[in-house]
């Protein structure tokens, strides 16, 4: 019984601690919008004049 209580408290503490870590870190997300960009305009798709 004592081991069961210890395991329960350890589980709750681990979940609480990991939740706090996730809340403190902000995601690194960058959105790039390009107007009038076609598939053939990227060097990855065969464009020779401009390198991306």
C-alpha positions in Angstrom: 0.0 0.0 0.0 2.8 2.4 0.9 4.5 1.7 -2.5 1.3 2.4 -4.3 1.0 5.8 -2.6 4.6 6.7 -3.4 4.1 5.7 -7.1 1.0 7.8 -7.3 2.7 10.8 -5.9 5.7 10.4 -8.1 3.4 10.1 -11.2 1.5 13.3 -10.3 4.7 15.2 -9.6 6.2 14.1 -12.9 3.2 15.1 -14.9 3.0 18.5 -13.1 6.7 19.2 -13.7 6.6 18.3 -17.4 3.5 20.4 -17.9 5.3 23.4 -16.5 8.3 22.9 -18.7 6.1 22.7 -21.8 4.3 25.9 -20.8 7.6 27.9 -20.4 9.0 27.1 -23.9 7.6 28.9 -26.8 7.5 27.2 -30.2 9.8 28.5 -33.0 7.5 28.9 -35.9 8.1 31.0 -39.0 5.4 31.6 -41.6 6.6 32.7 -45.0 4.0 34.0 -47.5 5.0 34.7 -51.1 2.6 36.3 -53.5 2.6 35.0 -57.1 5.2 32.3 -56.5 4.9 29.5 -59.0 6.4 26.0 -58.7 8.8 26.7 -61.6 10.3 29.7 -59.8 12.2 27.8 -57.2 15.7 26.3 -57.8 14.6 23.1 -56.3 12.2 22.7 -59.3 14.6 23.6 -62.0 15.0 27.4 -61.9 18.6 28.3 -63.0 18.5 32.2 -62.7 17.7 32.5 -59.0 19.0 30.1 -56.3 16.9 29.4 -53.2 
